[in-house]
Amino acid sequence: MSTPASLDSVRDYWNRRPCNLRHGTAEVGTREYFDQVEARKYMVEPHIPAFSEFEKWKGKKVLEIGCGLGTAAVSFARAGADYSAVELSDESLKLARKRFEVYGLKGRFYSGNAEELSKVVPVETYDLVYSFGVIHHAPHPEKIVAEVRKFMGPQSEFRLMLYARNSWKNILIEAGFDQPEAQSGCPIAFTYTHDEVRKLMQGFTITDIRQEHIFPYIVEKYVKYEYELQPWFKAMPKEMFRALEQALGWHTLITAKLIS
């Protein structure tokens, strides 16, 4: 996308249908619903817990940029993290707060634009700044990255996921066979090569960068909560599919620290 859409259009899009809203079939806002959302999220994207290392942050301060419905939020808080989040979508934030209430968890939630993070969240040092699949939807991702530096110290980590330019999904998107999100009309969904990630992450040393995740299911059945693999993936040995994910995965997983 060459011309960024407005921040209002991004907010409106995610307010109309918060990410993963349809991951559960129970009544929205109930414990059963949130349990279903979490189970489906980690079933479809099993690389998330390994990347996030929720247990590692017990007793540590975690700031999440873009908490959405709060799936990772709950995982961090359950593991004992001192958790805070900022979220642009009021509808998503409402559900994340409700989720913490349902599970009896504590956290701090801020409503606002992460491009102006230091105006929204009190500036202090966090052990982890975390953002999974969020920054690439902002009109100016570089502004968010610059703001994150204000919340980190020499030992802090920044872990984030950005969409990969060189990926199976992006090949399908550019050929007209797919779209970035489950719902159509996403205003902004930037993709990055590894070199572009390094350019974006000015002021950081990247300690790890890798690709993960190819969605393998037949979409028409998946939306009905039926998990049948696409024929070409069903016929593919698991080892071959894993190699394909690591080479052409949609999720670029990045771990970084401030340049010392």
N, C-alpha and C positions, 0 to 999 in steps of 0.2 A: 504494500500500500504506500503510494508515494505522498499523498496528502492526508495527514492525520485528521480524523474526525474530531468533533468537539468533546470536551469532557462531559457535557450534559448528555450527549447521545450515548456515551459509554455507560454513564450512570443509569440512564433510562432503560437501556438494553438489559442490564443485569438486574434492575428492579422488576422488570416484566417477568423474568424467569431466572431466579438465582441459580448459579451453577450447581448441578447435581440435585436439583429440587425433586426430580422424578426418580431418584435412586431408591425411594421407598414407596410402598403401596398403602401403608397404614395412614391414619389421620395425621396430617402434617402438624408437627409440634409435640407429638406424643413420644414417650420413651421408645415404644415399639418402632415408630417411624425413624427416629434417630439411629436406633440399632441397625435397621435395614440399610440406611444410607451409608453407615460406616462399613458394614459387611460388604456391600456391593462395591464401594469405592476401592477397598483394598483387595477385593477379588479381581477386579478389572485392572487395577494398577498396583500389582504386588511389589513393585520396586520402591514404593513410597516409604514404607516403614524402614527399610534398610538404608535408604538415603537420609531420612530424617533422624534416625537413631534417637527416638523419643526418650528412651531410658537414660541416655547420656546426659540429659539436661536437668536431671533431678536436682533441686536446690539452686538451679541456675536461672538467670533472667533471659527470657525469650520474648522477642518482639516479632510478630508476624505481620507482614504487609499483605493485606487482602485475605482475610480469614474465611470469606464465603459463609457457608452454613456452619462452619466450625468443626469439621471432621478432624483436621490436624490439631486444632485448638484443644479439643477434648483429649486427644492422645498425649499432647504435651502436658496438659494440666493433670491428667490422671497419673502421669509418670512423676509428678512432683515438681514440675517447672513453675517458676514465678512468671506467669504468662500475661502478655499484653498484645493487643491487636489493633490495627487500623483497617477500616473497610469503607469503600466508596458507596456501596449499595446499602441503602437504609433497610430494604427488605431482607437482605442477607444478614445484616447486623442484628436485626430483630430476632431472626431464627437462631443465630449463634448465641445471643444472650439467653434466649429461652432454653437452648440446649444445656447451657451451664446451670441454669436454674433446675432443670429436670434431673441432672446428674449430681447436683449439690457441689458443683465445682466453683472455684474462685478465679477470677481473671479481670483484667481491665480492657474495656472496649472503647475505641475512639472512632467517631464518624468523621470522615474527611478524605481529602485528596493527598495521596502519598507523594505527589510531586512537590507538595509543600509540607512535608512530614514534620519538620521542626516547628511549624506553626500549629500543628494539630496535636502532637504528642510531646510531652515534656522531655527535653533533651537530657539523657543520661546514658551511661554505658551499659550495653546488653552483652551477655555472653554469646548469644546467637540472634542474628537477624535472619528471618526465614521468609521465603516467598515462593510459593509453588504455583506456577501457571498464571501469574497475575500481571507482572510488570510489562509483558509484551502486549497487553491490552490498553496500556496508557498512551495518551497522545505523545508524551515526551518521556520515554523510559529512562533516558540519560539523566533527567532531573531527579528521578527517584533514586538512582544509583548514587548520585552526588549527595543527596540528603542522607542516605544510609550511613555514609562515612561519619556523620556527626554523632551517630549512636553506637560507635564501635571503638574499642580500645585495642592495644597491641595483641591481646590474646583472644579477641572476639572472632567469631566466624560468621560469614555471610553465605548462606546456602539458598540457592534459587534454582527454579526450573524455567527455561525459556524454550519456545518452540524452535525446532531445528529446520533450517532451510534444506539441508541435504537429508531428506527423510522420505520414507515410503509414503506417508500421508501427504506431504507437500507435493510429491509427484502427482498424486491423484487429484489434489486440489487444483494444481495448475492445468491438469488435463480436463477439468470440469466434472470429475467423478466424485468429488467429496467437498466438504466445507470445514472450516476450522473448528466450529463448535456444533453441538448436537442440534441446537436451534439455529435457524438461518438468520442472516442479517447482522452478524457480528460487526460492529463498526470498525474495530481495529484488532488485528492479530498479526503482529510483526513476527517474522522468522529470522533466524540468525545462523550464519556459518560459525565455525569455531573462531575464525579470525575476527569476525564481527563481534562476537562475544567479548573477545580480548579488548577490542577497541572500546566497546561500551563500558567495560569494567576498569576505566581509568582510575588510578589510585589504589588498585587492588592487585595482589598477587594471587593468581589462580592456582590452587593446590591440587585440584582435581576437576576434570571435565570429561564427560562421557555421555553417550546416548542410550536411551532405553525406550521401550514401549511402542509396540505396534498393536493396534486394536484388531483382533482376529475374528470377531463375531459377525454373523449376518445381522445387519442393522434392523431389518424388518422384524426379526425374531427377538433381538435383544431388547427392543422397546416394549415387548410383551413379556419380558423377564424369562426368555428362553435363550439358552446359551449354546448355540450351534455354530461351530467354526465355519468360516468360508471354506469352500471345497479345496482351494489351493493350499490353505494353511492346514487343513485336516489331513491332507496327503503328505505334508512336509514333516520329516523327522524333527523331534523337539530340539535336538542339537542344532539343526539347520535354522529353525525359527529363531533360536536364541542368538545365533550369529547374525541373522538379519536384523534383529532388534538392536544389537550393539553397533551395527554399522549404519542402519537407516531408521533408528528410533525417532519418534516425534518429540520426545522430551530430552532436551539437553540439560543434564544435571551438573551444576557448577558449585564448587566449594571454594571460597576465597577468604583471604585475610588482607588487612590493610598493609600497604607497602611500608616497611619499617625504615 
